[in-house]
């Protein structure tokens, strides 16, 4: 296990200085300003322009302080020395987060993934940076987002997270320049094919101070995330810690929101102080450039980008998390889960039997294309934990915080 982070390690930044228009001391170009302003209004319509930097985190050293103060408690292994069998037995079957070092060295990280080269290749391509109130995708050209990344002073900046890299031709070069690490090849959703399987591939660019709030990955899938550039601060809680505890809602002040910056800077320290590590059983770590983190399905997690970051991530359903994924999948994707069940019957008969057995035990009836869900066909609670372990928070739980999955990425 790796010791706590060194305070002397410098947080890296994108090398974009050769482009004069990215001088952080100047204002946004008129085109970028217009696109970013419009996007912000769509993505967070409840905020005024001044609300985006009301805490003035830009002028603080909050990211550096969080980096220095992180008590890094995650297991770390080296890619060349760590076998697939060791991973499957200790971490997949053991349901334990892990960081694998040096994975990105396999991907020629100094050419295609170089910040300048990536900008030149994709500057006119639009990438997703959020969704509007109606869940419509909001995209901007990369050249505008890079300019924003260098110049923004927002407390929680916009976050680029493109989910269509496997489906749209303009993103295909991204897929060609990384490969699934050997530990994560077991993905049962591959049986559905690229066009029908649930979304599972994301490309991410996160400006310093951006991040994600407490969530589970969709369908209870597990995930791996490789940082190509930059440093990410992670907090992870086992699933039997309820979401309304992990997200610290009861510790949120009147002028604070649930964005990653406020959560890590203000809310999480209060949560730790109140509940204690023994009850929360959290794991925290700083993911460094080139490192890959494994997040088992069912672990609550949140991420703050301590520097400007670039990353790729994928979710997967393996033999080890099949039960939890199936229980979620059959609820949220009724038609597709029927098709998946048919494929399992033909190609993975033992998993077909397992799925049918789970349905029988849960008294769950599969629905066809025209079927309507009954009241009892509700997804089981993601946690059976009572609140007796969390006495200071037991009276402040809210049903609005009980959802067990999210499409947020890290």
C-alpha positions as CSV (number, residue, x, y, z in Angstrom):
1,X,0.0,0.0,0.0
2,X,1.3,3.4,-1.0
3,X,2.1,6.0,1.7
4,X,0.3,9.3,1.9
5,X,0.9,11.8,-1.0
6,X,4.0,13.9,-0.9
7,X,3.4,17.6,-0.4
8,X,6.3,18.3,-2.8
9,X,4.7,16.8,-5.9
10,X,3.5,19.5,-8.3
11,X,0.0,19.3,-9.8
12,X,0.4,19.3,-13.6
13,X,-1.4,21.6,-15.9
14,X,-2.2,21.4,-19.7
15,X,0.6,22.7,-21.9
16,X,-1.4,25.1,-24.0
17,X,0.7,28.2,-23.6
18,X,1.7,28.1,-27.2
19,X,-1.8,29.2,-28.1
20,X,-1.9,33.0,-27.3
21,X,-5.7,33.0,-27.0
22,X,-5.5,30.6,-24.1
23,X,-3.6,33.1,-21.9
24,X,-5.5,32.8,-18.6
25,X,-5.0,36.4,-17.8
26,X,-7.1,37.6,-20.8
27,X,-10.9,37.2,-21.1
28,X,-12.7,34.6,-23.2
29,X,-13.0,35.3,-26.9
30,X,-16.4,36.5,-28.0
31,X,-17.3,33.2,-29.6
32,X,-16.2,31.1,-26.6
33,X,-17.9,33.5,-24.2
34,X,-21.2,33.2,-26.1
35,X,-21.1,29.4,-26.3
36,X,-20.1,28.9,-22.7
37,X,-22.7,31.4,-21.4
38,X,-25.4,29.7,-23.3
39,X,-24.3,26.2,-22.1
40,X,-24.2,27.3,-18.5
41,X,-27.7,28.6,-18.7
42,X,-28.9,25.3,-20.1
43,X,-27.0,23.1,-17.7
44,X,-27.6,24.9,-14.5
45,X,-30.6,27.2,-15.2
46,X,-31.0,27.9,-11.5
47,X,-27.7,29.8,-11.3
48,X,-27.0,33.4,-12.1
49,X,-23.7,34.3,-13.7
50,X,-22.3,35.5,-10.3
51,X,-23.4,32.2,-8.6
52,X,-20.7,30.2,-10.5
53,X,-17.9,31.7,-8.5
54,X,-19.5,32.9,-5.3
55,X,-17.1,30.9,-3.1
56,X,-14.1,32.2,-5.0
57,X,-12.3,28.9,-4.9
58,X,-10.2,30.0,-7.9
59,X,-8.3,32.4,-5.6
60,X,-7.7,29.8,-2.9
61,X,-5.4,26.9,-2.6
62,X,-8.2,24.5,-1.8
63,X,-7.1,21.8,-4.4
64,X,-3.5,21.9,-3.2
65,X,-4.6,21.7,0.4
66,X,-6.9,18.7,-0.3
67,X,-4.0,17.0,-2.1
68,X,-1.7,17.5,0.8
69,X,-4.2,16.4,3.4
70,X,-5.5,13.3,1.7
71,X,-4.8,10.2,3.8
72,X,-4.3,7.8,0.9
73,X,-5.8,4.5,2.0
74,X,-6.3,2.6,-1.3
75,X,-4.3,-0.5,-2.3
76,X,-1.9,0.1,-5.2
77,X,-0.2,-2.5,-7.4
78,X,2.0,-2.2,-10.5
79,X,0.7,-3.3,-13.8
80,X,3.7,-5.5,-14.8
81,X,3.7,-7.4,-11.5
82,X,0.0,-7.9,-10.9
83,X,-1.8,-10.9,-12.4
84,X,-5.4,-11.2,-13.6
85,X,-6.0,-14.0,-11.1
86,X,-4.8,-11.9,-8.2
87,X,-7.2,-9.1,-9.3
88,X,-10.2,-11.3,-9.7
89,X,-9.8,-13.1,-6.4
90,X,-8.8,-10.2,-4.1
91,X,-10.5,-7.2,-5.7
92,X,-13.4,-8.3,-8.0
93,X,-14.6,-11.2,-5.8
94,X,-13.4,-9.3,-2.7
95,X,-15.4,-6.2,-3.8
96,X,-12.5,-3.9,-3.0
97,X,-11.3,-0.7,-4.8
98,X,-7.8,-0.7,-6.2
99,X,-5.4,1.5,-8.1
100,X,-3.2,-0.1,-10.8
101,X,-0.1,1.9,-11.7
102,X,1.4,2.4,-15.2
103,X,-1.5,1.2,-17.3
104,X,-1.4,4.2,-19.5
105,X,2.2,3.5,-20.5
106,X,0.7,0.9,-22.9
107,X,-1.2,3.6,-24.8
108,X,1.6,5.8,-26.3
109,X,0.5,8.6,-23.9
110,X,3.0,11.1,-25.2
111,X,1.7,11.4,-28.8
112,X,-2.1,11.2,-29.4
113,X,-2.9,12.0,-25.8
114,X,-0.6,15.0,-25.7
115,X,-2.7,18.1,-24.8
116,X,-1.5,20.0,-27.8
117,X,-1.9,17.2,-30.3
118,X,-5.3,16.4,-29.0
119,X,-6.4,20.0,-29.4
120,X,-5.2,20.1,-33.0
121,X,-7.0,16.9,-33.9
122,X,-10.3,17.7,-32.3
123,X,-10.6,21.5,-31.9
124,X,-13.6,21.7,-34.3
125,X,-15.4,18.6,-32.8
126,X,-18.2,19.1,-30.4
127,X,-18.2,17.2,-27.1
128,X,-20.8,16.8,-24.4
129,X,-20.4,19.1,-21.4
130,X,-23.8,18.5,-19.7
131,X,-27.5,18.2,-20.1
132,X,-30.4,20.7,-19.9
133,X,-33.4,20.5,-17.7
134,X,-35.1,18.2,-20.2
135,X,-32.0,15.9,-20.2
136,X,-31.1,17.0,-23.7
137,X,-27.3,16.8,-24.4
138,X,-25.4,20.1,-24.5
139,X,-22.2,20.1,-26.6
140,X,-19.6,22.7,-27.5
141,X,-16.6,22.7,-29.8
142,X,-13.4,21.6,-28.1
143,X,-11.6,24.8,-28.9
144,X,-14.1,26.8,-26.9
145,X,-13.9,24.3,-24.0
146,X,-10.1,24.4,-23.9
147,X,-10.2,28.2,-23.8
148,X,-12.8,28.0,-21.0
149,X,-10.7,25.5,-19.1
150,X,-7.7,27.8,-19.1
151,X,-9.5,31.0,-18.2
152,X,-12.5,30.0,-16.0
153,X,-12.8,31.1,-12.4
154,X,-15.8,29.0,-11.5
155,X,-16.1,27.2,-8.2
156,X,-17.3,24.0,-10.0
157,X,-16.4,24.3,-13.7
158,X,-18.2,22.7,-16.6
159,X,-17.0,19.1,-17.1
160,X,-16.5,17.5,-20.5
161,X,-17.8,13.8,-20.5
162,X,-18.5,12.3,-23.9
163,X,-20.4,9.0,-23.8
164,X,-20.7,8.5,-27.6
165,X,-17.0,7.7,-28.3
166,X,-18.0,4.2,-29.5
167,X,-20.9,5.3,-31.7
168,X,-19.9,8.4,-33.6
169,X,-17.2,8.5,-36.2
170,X,-15.7,11.8,-35.1
171,X,-14.7,10.2,-31.8
172,X,-13.3,6.9,-33.2
173,X,-9.7,7.9,-33.0
174,X,-10.1,8.1,-29.2
175,X,-11.1,4.4,-29.1
176,X,-8.2,3.4,-31.3
177,X,-5.7,4.9,-28.9
178,X,-6.5,3.0,-25.7
179,X,-7.4,-0.6,-24.9
180,X,-9.3,-2.3,-22.1
181,X,-6.7,-3.3,-19.5
182,X,-6.3,-7.1,-19.2
183,X,-8.1,-7.2,-15.8
184,X,-11.4,-5.9,-17.2
185,X,-11.9,-8.0,-20.3
186,X,-14.7,-10.0,-18.8
187,X,-17.7,-7.9,-19.8
188,X,-21.0,-9.8,-20.3
189,X,-22.7,-6.9,-22.0
190,X,-20.4,-7.5,-25.0
191,X,-22.9,-10.2,-25.8
192,X,-25.4,-7.5,-26.7
193,X,-23.1,-5.8,-29.2
194,X,-21.9,-2.2,-29.4
195,X,-25.1,-0.7,-30.8
196,X,-27.5,-2.2,-28.2
197,X,-25.6,-2.5,-25.0
198,X,-26.1,0.2,-22.4
199,X,-23.7,3.2,-22.5
200,X,-20.4,2.2,-21.0
201,X,-17.5,4.2,-22.6
202,X,-16.7,7.8,-21.6
203,X,-14.0,10.3,-22.5
204,X,-13.4,13.0,-19.9
205,X,-11.7,16.3,-19.6
206,X,-12.1,17.9,-16.2
207,X,-10.9,21.4,-15.4
208,X,-9.4,22.0,-12.0
209,X,-12.1,22.1,-9.3
210,X,-14.7,20.2,-11.5
211,X,-15.9,16.8,-10.4
212,X,-18.9,14.6,-9.6
213,X,-21.0,14.2,-6.5
214,X,-21.8,11.0,-4.6
215,X,-23.3,8.4,-6.9
216,X,-23.3,4.7,-7.9
217,X,-22.3,3.8,-11.5
218,X,-25.3,2.9,-13.6
219,X,-27.0,-0.6,-13.4
220,X,-24.7,-1.4,-10.4
221,X,-21.9,-2.1,-12.9
222,X,-18.2,-1.9,-11.9
223,X,-15.9,0.6,-13.5
224,X,-12.3,1.4,-14.3
225,X,-11.0,4.9,-14.9
226,X,-7.5,5.8,-16.2
227,X,-6.1,9.3,-15.7
228,X,-4.1,10.2,-18.8
229,X,-3.2,13.6,-17.4
230,X,-3.8,15.2,-14.0
231,X,-4.8,14.3,-10.4
232,X,-8.2,13.2,-9.1
233,X,-9.3,13.1,-5.5
234,X,-11.6,10.2,-4.8
235,X,-13.8,9.3,-1.8
236,X,-15.5,5.9,-1.8
237,X,-18.0,4.3,0.6
238,X,-19.3,0.7,0.7
239,X,-22.9,0.3,-0.4
240,X,-24.2,-0.5,3.1
241,X,-23.5,3.2,4.0
242,X,-26.7,4.9,2.9
243,X,-26.5,7.5,0.2
244,X,-28.1,10.1,2.5
245,X,-25.2,9.6,4.9
246,X,-22.5,9.5,2.2
247,X,-23.6,12.6,0.4
248,X,-23.5,14.6,3.7
249,X,-26.7,16.5,2.9
250,X,-27.4,17.1,6.6
251,X,-24.1,18.9,6.8
252,X,-24.7,21.3,3.9
253,X,-24.8,25.0,4.8
254,X,-27.5,27.4,3.5
255,X,-25.2,28.9,0.9
256,X,-23.5,25.7,-0.2
257,X,-24.6,23.3,-2.9
258,X,-23.9,19.6,-3.7
259,X,-21.2,20.2,-6.3
260,X,-17.9,18.4,-5.9
261,X,-16.0,21.5,-4.8
262,X,-18.3,22.3,-1.9
263,X,-18.6,18.7,-1.0
264,X,-14.9,18.0,-0.7
265,X,-13.9,21.4,0.8
266,X,-16.7,21.8,3.3
267,X,-19.3,19.0,3.6
268,X,-17.1,15.9,3.6
269,X,-14.9,17.2,6.5
270,X,-18.0,17.7,8.6
271,X,-19.3,14.3,7.7
272,X,-16.0,12.6,8.7
273,X,-15.8,14.5,12.0
274,X,-19.4,13.6,12.9
275,X,-19.6,10.0,11.8
276,X,-16.0,8.8,12.1
277,X,-14.1,6.5,9.8
278,X,-15.1,3.4,11.8
279,X,-18.7,3.9,10.8
280,X,-18.2,5.3,7.3
281,X,-15.5,2.8,6.3
282,X,-14.5,5.1,3.4
283,X,-11.5,4.8,1.2
284,X,-9.9,8.0,-0.1
285,X,-7.0,8.5,-2.5
286,X,-5.4,10.7,-5.1
287,X,-5.3,9.1,-8.5
288,X,-2.1,10.2,-10.3
289,X,-1.4,10.5,-14.1
290,X,-1.1,7.0,-15.7
291,X,-3.0,5.3,-12.8
292,X,-6.2,3.2,-13.2
293,X,-8.7,3.0,-10.5
294,X,-11.1,0.1,-10.1
295,X,-14.5,0.9,-8.5
296,X,-16.5,-2.2,-7.7
297,X,-20.2,-2.0,-8.4
298,X,-22.2,-0.8,-5.4
299,X,-19.6,1.6,-4.0
300,X,-20.7,5.2,-3.6
301,X,-18.1,7.6,-4.8
302,X,-17.3,11.2,-5.6
303,X,-14.4,12.8,-7.5
304,X,-12.8,16.2,-7.5
305,X,-10.3,17.1,-10.2
306,X,-7.3,18.7,-8.3
307,X,-5.7,19.8,-11.6
308,X,-6.9,19.9,-15.2
309,X,-7.4,16.2,-16.1
310,X,-7.9,14.0,-19.1
311,X,-9.2,10.4,-18.6
312,X,-11.0,7.4,-20.2
313,X,-13.4,5.2,-18.3
314,X,-15.6,2.2,-18.9
315,X,-18.3,0.3,-17.0
316,X,-18.7,-3.4,-17.2
317,X,-20.8,-6.4,-16.0
318,X,-18.7,-9.4,-15.0
319,X,-19.4,-12.8,-13.6
320,X,-18.6,-11.4,-10.2
321,X,-21.2,-8.6,-10.2
322,X,-23.8,-10.3,-12.4
323,X,-26.4,-10.7,-9.7
324,X,-26.5,-7.0,-8.7
325,X,-26.4,-5.8,-12.3
326,X,-29.2,-8.2,-13.4
327,X,-31.5,-7.0,-10.6
328,X,-31.0,-3.4,-11.8
329,X,-31.0,-4.1,-15.5
330,X,-34.3,-6.0,-15.5
331,X,-36.0,-3.0,-13.9
332,X,-34.5,-0.1,-15.9
333,X,-34.2,-1.8,-19.3
334,X,-37.2,-4.1,-19.5
335,X,-37.2,-4.8,-23.2
336,X,-33.4,-5.1,-23.6
337,X,-33.2,-7.3,-20.5
338,X,-35.6,-9.7,-22.2
339,X,-33.2,-9.9,-25.2
340,X,-30.2,-10.3,-23.0
341,X,-31.9,-13.1,-21.2
342,X,-32.5,-14.9,-24.5
343,X,-28.9,-14.4,-25.5
344,X,-27.7,-15.9,-22.1
345,X,-30.0,-18.9,-22.7
346,X,-28.2,-19.6,-26.0
347,X,-24.6,-18.6,-25.1
348,X,-24.2,-18.6,-21.3
349,X,-26.8,-21.1,-20.1
350,X,-25.5,-21.1,-16.6
351,X,-26.0,-17.4,-16.3
352,X,-29.5,-17.7,-17.8
353,X,-30.3,-20.2,-15.0
354,X,-28.9,-17.8,-12.5
355,X,-31.0,-14.9,-13.8
356,X,-34.2,-17.1,-13.8
357,X,-33.4,-18.2,-10.2
358,X,-33.0,-14.6,-9.1
359,X,-36.3,-13.7,-10.7
360,X,-38.0,-16.6,-8.9
361,X,-36.5,-15.8,-5.5
362,X,-37.5,-12.1,-5.9
363,X,-41.0,-13.0,-7.4
364,X,-40.0,-10.8,-10.3
365,X,-41.9,-11.2,-13.6
366,X,-40.2,-10.2,-16.7
367,X,-42.0,-7.8,-19.0
368,X,-42.3,-7.9,-22.7
369,X,-42.4,-5.0,-25.1
370,X,-46.0,-4.3,-24.2
371,X,-45.8,-5.1,-20.6
372,X,-46.5,-2.6,-17.9
373,X,-44.6,-2.7,-14.6
374,X,-46.6,-3.6,-11.5
375,X,-46.2,-1.8,-8.3
376,X,-44.1,-4.7,-6.8
377,X,-41.7,-4.5,-9.7
378,X,-39.6,-1.9,-8.0
379,X,-35.8,-2.1,-7.7
380,X,-34.8,-3.5,-4.3
381,X,-33.2,-1.0,-1.9
382,X,-29.4,-0.7,-2.5
383,X,-28.8,-0.8,1.3
384,X,-30.1,-2.8,4.2
385,X,-28.2,-0.9,6.8
386,X,-30.1,0.5,9.7
387,X,-29.4,4.0,10.9
388,X,-28.3,3.0,14.4
389,X,-24.7,3.2,13.4
390,X,-25.2,6.8,12.2
391,X,-26.9,8.3,15.2
392,X,-26.1,12.0,14.4
393,X,-27.8,11.7,11.0
394,X,-30.6,9.3,11.5
395,X,-33.3,11.9,11.9
396,X,-32.4,13.9,8.8
397,X,-32.8,11.2,6.1
398,X,-34.7,12.1,3.0
399,X,-36.5,9.9,0.5
400,X,-35.2,12.2,-2.2
401,X,-31.7,10.9,-1.5
402,X,-32.5,7.2,-1.8
403,X,-31.8,6.6,-5.5
404,X,-29.1,4.0,-6.0
405,X,-27.6,4.8,-9.4
406,X,-26.4,7.7,-11.5
407,X,-25.1,8.4,-15.0
408,X,-22.4,10.7,-13.5
409,X,-18.9,9.9,-14.6
410,X,-15.6,10.7,-13.0
